[in-house]
Amino acid sequence: MGPYNQAVAACGLLWCSGQIALDPATGLLVGGGDVEAETRQVLTNLQAVLAAAGVGPDRVVRTTVFLADLADFALVNALYGEVFGAGTSPARACVQVAALPKGARVEIDAVAVLG
């Protein structure tokens, strides 16, 4: 979508770009505005970026969740908890934004410890 990397390793950390619900095969947004479907795809995409660098969600130390509508927080938080559950929960910020790329309703970025 633009001039950036999915992730950059620097200073012993993996800095992951924000992920929206793009289907990696087609580049199209999935979910049709369904926040649950979008969030599941976002988390799948984020885990794929982490796996490509040889780390898992348990190595994530910081995330930012961007929502088009904070009314979706409870649902997104529950799905987020399936990946970043108790004991592995990173520090996090969650903010409502005016708009996200391609009309997405959810975007999540992350920072993970390498090694």
mmCIF file of the C-alpha atoms, coordinates in Angstrom:
data_MODEL
# 
_entry.id   MODEL 
# 
loop_
_atom_site.group_PDB 
_atom_site.id 
_atom_site.type_symbol 
_atom_site.label_atom_id 
_atom_site.label_alt_id 
_atom_site.label_comp_id 
_atom_site.label_asym_id 
_atom_site.label_entity_id 
_atom_site.label_seq_id 
_atom_site.pdbx_PDB_ins_code 
_atom_site.Cartn_x 
_atom_site.Cartn_y 
_atom_site.Cartn_z 
_atom_site.occupancy 
_atom_site.B_iso_or_equiv 
_atom_site.pdbx_formal_charge 
_atom_site.auth_seq_id 
_atom_site.auth_comp_id 
_atom_site.auth_asym_id 
_atom_site.auth_atom_id 
_atom_site.pdbx_PDB_model_num 
ATOM 1   C CA . MET A 1 1   ? 0.000   0.000   0.000  1.00 0.00 ? 1   MET A CA 1 
ATOM 2   C CA . GLY A 1 2   ? 2.930   2.328   0.390  1.00 0.00 ? 2   GLY A CA 1 
ATOM 3   C CA . PRO A 1 3   ? 6.664   2.806   0.859  1.00 0.00 ? 3   PRO A CA 1 
ATOM 4   C CA . TYR A 1 4   ? 7.149   0.917   4.128  1.00 0.00 ? 4   TYR A CA 1 
ATOM 5   C CA . ASN A 1 5   ? 8.212   -2.468  5.516  1.00 0.00 ? 5   ASN A CA 1 
ATOM 6   C CA . GLN A 1 6   ? 5.954   -4.909  7.339  1.00 0.00 ? 6   GLN A CA 1 
ATOM 7   C CA . ALA A 1 7   ? 8.550   -4.938  10.119 1.00 0.00 ? 7   ALA A CA 1 
ATOM 8   C CA . VAL A 1 8   ? 12.030  -3.652  10.849 1.00 0.00 ? 8   VAL A CA 1 
ATOM 9   C CA . ALA A 1 9   ? 14.498  -5.230  13.265 1.00 0.00 ? 9   ALA A CA 1 
ATOM 10  C CA . ALA A 1 10  ? 16.550  -2.689  15.208 1.00 0.00 ? 10  ALA A CA 1 
ATOM 11  C CA . CYS A 1 11  ? 18.104  -2.496  18.672 1.00 0.00 ? 11  CYS A CA 1 
ATOM 12  C CA . GLY A 1 12  ? 17.045  -6.059  19.527 1.00 0.00 ? 12  GLY A CA 1 
ATOM 13  C CA . LEU A 1 13  ? 13.409  -5.291  18.774 1.00 0.00 ? 13  LEU A CA 1 
ATOM 14  C CA . LEU A 1 14  ? 11.023  -6.026  15.931 1.00 0.00 ? 14  LEU A CA 1 
ATOM 15  C CA . TRP A 1 15  ? 9.008   -2.939  15.047 1.00 0.00 ? 15  TRP A CA 1 
ATOM 16  C CA . CYS A 1 16  ? 5.866   -4.159  13.253 1.00 0.00 ? 16  CYS A CA 1 
ATOM 17  C CA . SER A 1 17  ? 3.896   -1.825  11.040 1.00 0.00 ? 17  SER A CA 1 
ATOM 18  C CA . GLY A 1 18  ? 0.203   -1.459  11.658 1.00 0.00 ? 18  GLY A CA 1 
ATOM 19  C CA . GLN A 1 19  ? -1.818  -4.311  10.237 1.00 0.00 ? 19  GLN A CA 1 
ATOM 20  C CA . ILE A 1 20  ? -5.294  -3.934  8.804  1.00 0.00 ? 20  ILE A CA 1 
ATOM 21  C CA . ALA A 1 21  ? -7.532  -6.754  7.616  1.00 0.00 ? 21  ALA A CA 1 
ATOM 22  C CA . LEU A 1 22  ? -5.961  -7.273  4.206  1.00 0.00 ? 22  LEU A CA 1 
ATOM 23  C CA . ASP A 1 23  ? -6.074  -10.720 2.669  1.00 0.00 ? 23  ASP A CA 1 
ATOM 24  C CA . PRO A 1 24  ? -2.399  -11.425 1.893  1.00 0.00 ? 24  PRO A CA 1 
ATOM 25  C CA . ALA A 1 25  ? -3.342  -13.322 -1.285 1.00 0.00 ? 25  ALA A CA 1 
ATOM 26  C CA . THR A 1 26  ? -5.539  -10.622 -2.821 1.00 0.00 ? 26  THR A CA 1 
ATOM 27  C CA . GLY A 1 27  ? -4.550  -7.411  -1.051 1.00 0.00 ? 27  GLY A CA 1 
ATOM 28  C CA . LEU A 1 28  ? -8.231  -6.711  -0.482 1.00 0.00 ? 28  LEU A CA 1 
ATOM 29  C CA . LEU A 1 29  ? -9.834  -5.776  2.818  1.00 0.00 ? 29  LEU A CA 1 
ATOM 30  C CA . VAL A 1 30  ? -11.763 -8.694  4.311  1.00 0.00 ? 30  VAL A CA 1 
ATOM 31  C CA . GLY A 1 31  ? -14.789 -8.594  6.548  1.00 0.00 ? 31  GLY A CA 1 
ATOM 32  C CA . GLY A 1 32  ? -16.988 -6.159  4.677  1.00 0.00 ? 32  GLY A CA 1 
ATOM 33  C CA . GLY A 1 33  ? -17.151 -3.876  7.720  1.00 0.00 ? 33  GLY A CA 1 
ATOM 34  C CA . ASP A 1 34  ? -17.625 -6.760  10.176 1.00 0.00 ? 34  ASP A CA 1 
ATOM 35  C CA . VAL A 1 35  ? -15.381 -5.779  13.091 1.00 0.00 ? 35  VAL A CA 1 
ATOM 36  C CA . GLU A 1 36  ? -14.989 -9.366  14.318 1.00 0.00 ? 36  GLU A CA 1 
ATOM 37  C CA . ALA A 1 37  ? -13.875 -10.650 10.901 1.00 0.00 ? 37  ALA A CA 1 
ATOM 38  C CA . GLU A 1 38  ? -11.533 -7.691  10.476 1.00 0.00 ? 38  GLU A CA 1 
ATOM 39  C CA . THR A 1 39  ? -9.989  -8.111  13.914 1.00 0.00 ? 39  THR A CA 1 
ATOM 40  C CA . ARG A 1 40  ? -9.387  -11.823 13.374 1.00 0.00 ? 40  ARG A CA 1 
ATOM 41  C CA . GLN A 1 41  ? -7.638  -11.071 10.056 1.00 0.00 ? 41  GLN A CA 1 
ATOM 42  C CA . VAL A 1 42  ? -5.591  -8.260  11.627 1.00 0.00 ? 42  VAL A CA 1 
ATOM 43  C CA . LEU A 1 43  ? -4.397  -10.608 14.370 1.00 0.00 ? 43  LEU A CA 1 
ATOM 44  C CA . THR A 1 44  ? -3.639  -13.342 11.816 1.00 0.00 ? 44  THR A CA 1 
ATOM 45  C CA . ASN A 1 45  ? -1.627  -10.885 9.740  1.00 0.00 ? 45  ASN A CA 1 
ATOM 46  C CA . LEU A 1 46  ? 0.269   -9.613  12.773 1.00 0.00 ? 46  LEU A CA 1 
ATOM 47  C CA . GLN A 1 47  ? 1.116   -13.156 13.867 1.00 0.00 ? 47  GLN A CA 1 
ATOM 48  C CA . ALA A 1 48  ? 2.385   -13.912 10.351 1.00 0.00 ? 48  ALA A CA 1 
ATOM 49  C CA . VAL A 1 49  ? 4.720   -10.897 10.471 1.00 0.00 ? 49  VAL A CA 1 
ATOM 50  C CA . LEU A 1 50  ? 5.996   -11.997 13.884 1.00 0.00 ? 50  LEU A CA 1 
ATOM 51  C CA . ALA A 1 51  ? 6.468   -15.593 12.705 1.00 0.00 ? 51  ALA A CA 1 
ATOM 52  C CA . ALA A 1 52  ? 8.432   -14.441 9.656  1.00 0.00 ? 52  ALA A CA 1 
ATOM 53  C CA . ALA A 1 53  ? 10.888  -12.864 12.101 1.00 0.00 ? 53  ALA A CA 1 
ATOM 54  C CA . GLY A 1 54  ? 11.005  -15.998 14.246 1.00 0.00 ? 54  GLY A CA 1 
ATOM 55  C CA . VAL A 1 55  ? 9.015   -14.694 17.212 1.00 0.00 ? 55  VAL A CA 1 
ATOM 56  C CA . GLY A 1 56  ? 5.546   -15.253 18.577 1.00 0.00 ? 56  GLY A CA 1 
ATOM 57  C CA . PRO A 1 57  ? 2.955   -13.150 20.366 1.00 0.00 ? 57  PRO A CA 1 
ATOM 58  C CA . ASP A 1 58  ? 4.584   -13.994 23.693 1.00 0.00 ? 58  ASP A CA 1 
ATOM 59  C CA . ARG A 1 59  ? 7.547   -11.781 22.663 1.00 0.00 ? 59  ARG A CA 1 
ATOM 60  C CA . VAL A 1 60  ? 5.384   -8.707  22.007 1.00 0.00 ? 60  VAL A CA 1 
ATOM 61  C CA . VAL A 1 61  ? 5.976   -5.984  24.581 1.00 0.00 ? 61  VAL A CA 1 
ATOM 62  C CA . ARG A 1 62  ? 3.901   -3.114  23.163 1.00 0.00 ? 62  ARG A CA 1 
ATOM 63  C CA . THR A 1 63  ? 0.906   -2.689  20.869 1.00 0.00 ? 63  THR A CA 1 
ATOM 64  C CA . THR A 1 64  ? -1.303  0.107   19.678 1.00 0.00 ? 64  THR A CA 1 
ATOM 65  C CA . VAL A 1 65  ? -4.886  -0.615  18.665 1.00 0.00 ? 65  VAL A CA 1 
ATOM 66  C CA . PHE A 1 66  ? -6.537  1.905   16.366 1.00 0.00 ? 66  PHE A CA 1 
ATOM 67  C CA . LEU A 1 67  ? -10.328 1.750   16.113 1.00 0.00 ? 67  LEU A CA 1 
ATOM 68  C CA . ALA A 1 68  ? -12.648 3.645   13.811 1.00 0.00 ? 68  ALA A CA 1 
ATOM 69  C CA . ASP A 1 69  ? -15.238 3.437   16.618 1.00 0.00 ? 69  ASP A CA 1 
ATOM 70  C CA . LEU A 1 70  ? -14.465 2.929   20.318 1.00 0.00 ? 70  LEU A CA 1 
ATOM 71  C CA . ALA A 1 71  ? -17.872 1.279   20.628 1.00 0.00 ? 71  ALA A CA 1 
ATOM 72  C CA . ASP A 1 72  ? -16.115 -1.766  19.106 1.00 0.00 ? 72  ASP A CA 1 
ATOM 73  C CA . PHE A 1 73  ? -13.601 -1.917  21.968 1.00 0.00 ? 73  PHE A CA 1 
ATOM 74  C CA . ALA A 1 74  ? -15.200 -4.775  23.961 1.00 0.00 ? 74  ALA A CA 1 
ATOM 75  C CA . LEU A 1 75  ? -15.342 -7.100  20.953 1.00 0.00 ? 75  LEU A CA 1 
ATOM 76  C CA . VAL A 1 76  ? -11.855 -6.216  19.725 1.00 0.00 ? 76  VAL A CA 1 
ATOM 77  C CA . ASN A 1 77  ? -10.480 -6.555  23.269 1.00 0.00 ? 77  ASN A CA 1 
ATOM 78  C CA . ALA A 1 78  ? -11.951 -10.055 23.634 1.00 0.00 ? 78  ALA A CA 1 
ATOM 79  C CA . LEU A 1 79  ? -10.412 -11.210 20.342 1.00 0.00 ? 79  LEU A CA 1 
ATOM 80  C CA . TYR A 1 80  ? -7.116  -9.495  21.185 1.00 0.00 ? 80  TYR A CA 1 
ATOM 81  C CA . GLY A 1 81  ? -7.128  -11.435 24.465 1.00 0.00 ? 81  GLY A CA 1 
ATOM 82  C CA . GLU A 1 82  ? -7.237  -14.724 22.538 1.00 0.00 ? 82  GLU A CA 1 
ATOM 83  C CA . VAL A 1 83  ? -3.782  -13.880 21.143 1.00 0.00 ? 83  VAL A CA 1 
ATOM 84  C CA . PHE A 1 84  ? -2.354  -11.745 23.919 1.00 0.00 ? 84  PHE A CA 1 
ATOM 85  C CA . GLY A 1 85  ? -3.927  -13.457 26.918 1.00 0.00 ? 85  GLY A CA 1 
ATOM 86  C CA . ALA A 1 86  ? -3.096  -13.395 30.593 1.00 0.00 ? 86  ALA A CA 1 
ATOM 87  C CA . GLY A 1 87  ? 0.586   -13.789 31.298 1.00 0.00 ? 87  GLY A CA 1 
ATOM 88  C CA . THR A 1 88  ? 1.657   -12.584 27.852 1.00 0.00 ? 88  THR A CA 1 
ATOM 89  C CA . SER A 1 89  ? -0.220  -9.307  27.693 1.00 0.00 ? 89  SER A CA 1 
ATOM 90  C CA . PRO A 1 90  ? 1.930   -6.496  26.309 1.00 0.00 ? 90  PRO A CA 1 
ATOM 91  C CA . ALA A 1 91  ? 1.599   -2.851  27.235 1.00 0.00 ? 91  ALA A CA 1 
ATOM 92  C CA . ARG A 1 92  ? -1.057  -1.315  25.008 1.00 0.00 ? 92  ARG A CA 1 
ATOM 93  C CA . ALA A 1 93  ? -2.715  1.880   23.914 1.00 0.00 ? 93  ALA A CA 1 
ATOM 94  C CA . CYS A 1 94  ? -6.092  1.975   22.211 1.00 0.00 ? 94  CYS A CA 1 
ATOM 95  C CA . VAL A 1 95  ? -7.353  5.036   20.394 1.00 0.00 ? 95  VAL A CA 1 
ATOM 96  C CA . GLN A 1 96  ? -10.242 6.009   18.194 1.00 0.00 ? 96  GLN A CA 1 
ATOM 97  C CA . VAL A 1 97  ? -9.197  7.543   14.889 1.00 0.00 ? 97  VAL A CA 1 
ATOM 98  C CA . ALA A 1 98  ? -11.078 9.495   12.247 1.00 0.00 ? 98  ALA A CA 1 
ATOM 99  C CA . ALA A 1 99  ? -10.251 6.984   9.514  1.00 0.00 ? 99  ALA A CA 1 
ATOM 100 C CA . LEU A 1 100 ? -7.997  4.042   8.661  1.00 0.00 ? 100 LEU A CA 1 
ATOM 101 C CA . PRO A 1 101 ? -6.541  2.959   5.302  1.00 0.00 ? 101 PRO A CA 1 
ATOM 102 C CA . LYS A 1 102 ? -8.966  1.334   2.851  1.00 0.00 ? 102 LYS A CA 1 
ATOM 103 C CA . GLY A 1 103 ? -11.890 2.023   5.189  1.00 0.00 ? 103 GLY A CA 1 
ATOM 104 C CA . ALA A 1 104 ? -10.687 -0.500  7.755  1.00 0.00 ? 104 ALA A CA 1 
ATOM 105 C CA . ARG A 1 105 ? -12.266 -0.419  11.201 1.00 0.00 ? 105 ARG A CA 1 
ATOM 106 C CA . VAL A 1 106 ? -9.283  -1.911  13.089 1.00 0.00 ? 106 VAL A CA 1 
ATOM 107 C CA . GLU A 1 107 ? -5.494  -1.559  12.883 1.00 0.00 ? 107 GLU A CA 1 
ATOM 108 C CA . ILE A 1 108 ? -2.908  -2.971  15.287 1.00 0.00 ? 108 ILE A CA 1 
ATOM 109 C CA . ASP A 1 109 ? 0.849   -2.389  15.404 1.00 0.00 ? 109 ASP A CA 1 
ATOM 110 C CA . ALA A 1 110 ? 3.361   -4.078  17.696 1.00 0.00 ? 110 ALA A CA 1 
ATOM 111 C CA . VAL A 1 111 ? 6.882   -4.094  19.076 1.00 0.00 ? 111 VAL A CA 1 
ATOM 112 C CA . ALA A 1 112 ? 8.444   -7.464  19.947 1.00 0.00 ? 112 ALA A CA 1 
ATOM 113 C CA . VAL A 1 113 ? 11.704  -8.535  21.560 1.00 0.00 ? 113 VAL A CA 1 
ATOM 114 C CA . LEU A 1 114 ? 13.940  -10.538 19.209 1.00 0.00 ? 114 LEU A CA 1 
ATOM 115 C CA . GLY A 1 115 ? 16.104  -13.484 20.218 1.00 0.00 ? 115 GLY A CA 1 
# 
